[in-house]
Amino acid sequence: MKSIRKDNCLYCNDKSCAVSALQKKELEILSGNSSEIELKKGELLYKEGSLSSNIIYLKTGLVKEYTTGINNKEQIIQIIKSHSYLGLSSMFGNKMSTYSYSALENSRICYINSSIFKNIIQNNGKFAYEILVSVCQENINNYNRCMNKSIKQIYGRFADALLYFSNIIYENSTFELPITQNEMAALIGATRESITRMFTKFRSEGIIETENKKIKIIKPELLLEISKIG
């Protein structure tokens, strides 16, 4: 982890929608209470159960949000892409971090003092609205993923994961999978062996093509149908 500099929010090219709603004076206050950090792939941002004194804004890169259960088994909650906030669920409730976060690729983040962040929310309605929209959308997405895990078979859950990376994370039918097969298993609630079988099955049915970690979706309509049927 490498500290780069105190961030200047006024001239940042990677502002969130919420920060774009701030006035110059508010941006100056935010700049004085945030630090930009450069992370390498695999580095930890926050550990589950640690004191959460900052809000994290992911400027660039990709992060996994996860929790550790029985026998230290990892369960991935979601993959988070750039221009997203991490740790908002801990800001008004439990001051301990609910989840762990680690970088899936080289990333740049901003640690923002949570007291300053709260103060801006209290004084700027547009900023508060954008943060509320972000929290609500995240809760809806996590709820849908949780429900899909509980009612869908492995075939449907695997299709969901591929669509998630294609449509949400990369917005492209061709992408490089940023996680291992073990992590894919932790994401959809399966075993590594099941993931290997699913890759083989989807390739044999002509739904996807793979080359190392690169995946190309050949039949998006069929993949969507598998997702719907579950």
Secondary structure by P-SEA (a helix, b strand, c coil): cccccccccccccccccccccccaaaaaaaaacbbbbbbccccccccccccccbbbbbcbbbbbbbccccccbbbbccccccccccccccccccccccbbbbbcccbbbbbccaaaaaaaaaccaaaaaaaaaaaaaaaaaaaaaaaaaacccaaaaaaaaaaaaaccccccccccccccaaaaaaaacccaaaaaaaaaaaaaaccccccccccccccaaaaaaaaaac
